[in-house]
Amino acid sequence: MDISVIIVNYNVRYFLEQCLFSVQKAMSGIAGEVWVVDNASQDGSLSYLEPKFPNVHFIKNEENTGFAKANNLALKSASGSLILFLNPDTIIPEDCFTKCIDFFNTHPDAGAIGVKMLDGKGHFLPESKRSFPSPLVSLFKLTGCAALFPRSKIFGKYHLGHLDQHQSHSVDVLAGAFMMVRKKVLDITGGFDENFFMYGEDVDLSYRIQATINPESNNTFKNYYVHDPRILHFKGESTKKGSLNYVRMFYVAMSQFVQKHYSSSRAGLFNLLIRGAIWFRALISLFKQLIKKTGLPVLDAMLIWIMFWITKKIWAVYIKPDIYFSRSLINISFSAFSFLFLLVSYYTGLYQKKFRFRDLWRSGFSMMLILLAIYSLLPETLRFSRGIVVMGSLMSIICLGLWRNILLALGVISNAVTEEEKYTLIVGTQQDAVEVAALIKKYRSNHPVKGVISPIVEEGCLGTTGQLQDIVKGLPVRELIFCESPLLRFSDIIAFYQQMPRHIKLRIHGSGSASVIGSDSKFYSGETIGALSYRLSNPIYRRSKRLTDIITALLLFITLPLHILLNRKPIRLINNIFMVLSGKKTWVGYYSLHQHTLPALPAAVLGPTGLPASADQLNADAKRNANEWYAMEYEWIYDIKAIFQHYQNLSLS
């Protein structure tokens, strides 16, 4: 057997589906086998994939044993002369294995090879080739010097930026996302070191391979970066690469590697330098977070305070000059108004990554209504003018709208693309388009396909793939879905990925698959079409739900004497009020049923239909369907209706 492919999966069934389709195509004419080790996925990976790929060997772990242990488990049974450790979020071209085998045949000193990896936008991933993490190399990476001088032999050595990515080279470290190793080398070195928790396993194995003697030449084996073939590695399916948590885990892994392979004095120096780098990165990360998360809200709060102050001045001079406004009362009130706006804005999604004017209008008018409601409940001594509240709110909304336009013009913030503005084209045959359009209609109904670009001349298409670049320049294309087929191979799609403009989202649909996948950034999880779209997965809806819980719980608490008289079990109701306020419960949620694919919610008092969450009178199918509907179609008004229509049930759970 020529090749054994080993893939470790954890909750990425649709990415793995496309990966396996590409592996099957690459395995054509080659004696090989594929092993998939599932690390206790909760997304139904095995039940979904096993019927589709009967020739794949699936191993089910009852718990997440980690990357190294899972790979080693399959390695024990693998019989190929070459072992490929492959990530599930990859797509490989049809000639991938043939080219890799040819390279091994022409380079007997190659103990292992890695290939040129591209991200989900078609851009080169520098981790395709790396050096060993000496203290200085790791220090330059963690402090950002490597990013500032990527081609420097000194500062950019971690990713070997001085080596041409378009040429093959002998390198130190290969990426575990695609690492093909001679089986006879692994028989000597063993597999991955299972002591590495996350990151560093590939570095450690690369080091041991280069320390292994080739019995045919008496020289050590080499690791090679091979510039052709090229594969897609979507990334973003694990730890966010820019997060401080990633930096910490990277430090732990590199420190562990140095302590294992370097002298104690060198390891001590490494630890000292890296700890300083960690603190440096932590301070930078903290500063960025402060600017990103608090800078804009603080400026918004200042603008609102100023608008209310101007409104008060106008009111006092031109409208009600005979009324005295207490300075301390005004200052406290306006500060409270500003804080309330920030709170409402957070829950209505104003400070999302992408800005929408509708979020601003919703935040502003919600704030105005809440202010008026609170104002009406205040005692007479604390009221100053309802007119100031209304006029100040309107002026704040207008001012914030103008402020956002300035920020958009300067490029400080970016405008979210609305569903209506999205322009999706399918790149494939008419038959492919029908299949993908059905998927989109089922799982993303508000986002229709605008046209088809075919690899051959077909009636009704916008053009052929030879005209693809001209078409995307002439149309407001936001998304391309490439459909793999005998007429448009994975290798063709990978080539197109490198040619497309940065602003276009790129997606892939393998022939015979039931999903579409893509990834726009290594910092965030990719997108899949093939899974039901749950509104409760959206942070805006989740914050809206939490705000609804808090407001209703506070209203019930304020009117508690009334409920002691009206509710049949007031003590349990009081307990539920405090549980909801603390976030341990939600008023309306799922019926008690283990559905791991649904967005997580706290324990519910009521189910989606208003019955108690236990709802013994409902069978499992009814509960499952109700839970699915609630997660998909959630609106805050559903919670309000359930609470008031099933008031007595609030104390039954």
Steps between C-alpha positions, in 0.01 A plus 500: 500500500637839396329751729308497828313825566422576866250775588392604850151649519333706768162656418578603140295245307431720196863603461600135538240397242656725235849392608416132457354562154825667396707218655297242309571679172872524581510129588391398148750252357692482827497215750397671820277515804334773705461504877277748683526522878203682650583664834153475658336748263153616599385614155403154372815469289514120494131437431516756220828391337522122541220423247656743249851353520476122545867449406628729775607345831326692780620480860278646773656637817267533797686811614714769340845349539678779315672525163812294576329202664232479233756497217710238676193280548446475124873479432511164681272351233627689196688291243602750229866557419417871529291644784314826447381689807229727360268757659126466433472866391709445187433448129765324292531489117457185294872469422612562859602146591659429162725806531589418861595141409713628211680738735582221746625283211733774376614607848608192695625727780144629562366367827187715485347765277249780536331693221407857414187587697248771409234641730128533427565814293775340289790672677824326592522373856852572631483210748547270199874528579656581835821485697557351844399726791826621644464764774568791263282361218203458734564838661492676162175323413321578825610863511379560145846560347444206264182663369677835451794346313359179347781455242786558740733206562526609862161639604289293257676172558201334672312476167820495293375805312831535313431170318296534180155348548496409129800268536549177692742513793644291779348645819493429872131474584197373307141582589288227654214605270678314216796290600594199284762276663671179392364213707852362555595834658201489733591143593824646640381831642154393610197721442406827666607566858176469697631727776434804280149624577451739206756635252859384487429136404602567140808696610611215724445231234679713237799528737513125561474423127802720427691323775429157347775326300415379151649146495553520123724809514603523867387862490203643687165530328375843389166676510396665176257778418360419154350796313289278270237361566302776672219427744233706674515517879201693625630561853285673761362167621701505823641764729487856370852571380498857618376433850704521816394143576674387180815687601494329839452151349769569243738597780423184697558280195822671395631500856423130525684437172809693610513327838479164323764554232727785611746535785371612840686835480354574157155395616529735797592792274214408269249505785625836623479663157162348415342602831601857420354463152175364641461804726585729209235335278252505787540877539462553125194276493348682796561838335337382176200364685458826690504699176278257316245423769492813713636780281197537275239446778672762720497753216133417436419558867678837493308606189167402659583692817593807293179475293285488816696790646445707182132405506474618860662831407261551209207403721603732783566802274232479230219271620476502881720790621304530824584148623807428713685176424708353782857460380566184704171343388576579136855361522385176663207461258704563186772260616234237567352562152840448340563180695154371414564563131822296512318218676215494249744533209699200619192281505368627167828433319629852431857405591522195279805458277303632202290816536137524391299821509193300593678396821559867578136596439381202703735587787409869496125465490505212750697725733249782456203275582677353804595849623142618470375190682752547784430874510128436550576280802720759675359705788403858417804641683738322261331600176623801305349491146357229279572730204873498575493118505331479157693782333833390652444143385417610144803730485720217633375261233560754223845590634602134529381440144720784373790374716468150350504644148828676581652179640386305192652763269830484690500119495510474879195274494359289217143474383333159513367371172127444521346183361350703215845629401660156491558375146564127484609319185541126453808388306406165349267336254126566487446161663736596784317830538166326550648284776670787682203735457283239673745493792498877525122517480471247781760642736538863395169593338551878522815487288412394141747419224534772234661303219718214377847496344558166328825324403337440160275708275144456627184692424382725782845538660676832552810364329771238532771454761749640249316830540472477878740781586331742259154407632588565865648835402181603321246384759464574875595142587525429873518120495607224261401139558727264305345163414750221453424266210684317219486833312628708795746305711625583849835598348321747268309647796819543703654686206195731480527567873835668442357729231191640671482849661531514877146634564326198342400210724603164355313176564536138383245227430635154422311286250267266689529689827214657691681811619686813399801620702728802516703717733575871476757533777732281704382687810138378477318175437400434141153503351303193398183468297348164575421553864186672619556867571407583858421856595604419855854447369506871416639713787242773431208262557668349805550843657141591413383185675711573808371857515141369476570262789644777718223752431216252557666365816539854637137582418386186680719587797373861518140376496573211738218572751251453219646164401495373857123534475452384139753221452428156635862436603652842574808364682608304195427800279724718719776239473467497121517881489837497675624206290414689179663821623818309582506339155462146630157470340307653214123554501450329164737245351526138392301208625721265697654297219866448411544677164868591479465662156280781633649826630557464875254665739463494880242268652151614406195572714266467202539312175441665161122437513459626856480166677746435784843403370458142623168467307443132568186504283707563185685221321862530392418591138267781604764640736771472236292680237401775744862553604616515136232754412581718801875508422440573131222759519566669834354847561485672839124536462465119519639511854266782601195314367599175670559673835166682506288228340639229728552710811409224746762268347779739603503333841473139382860446399 
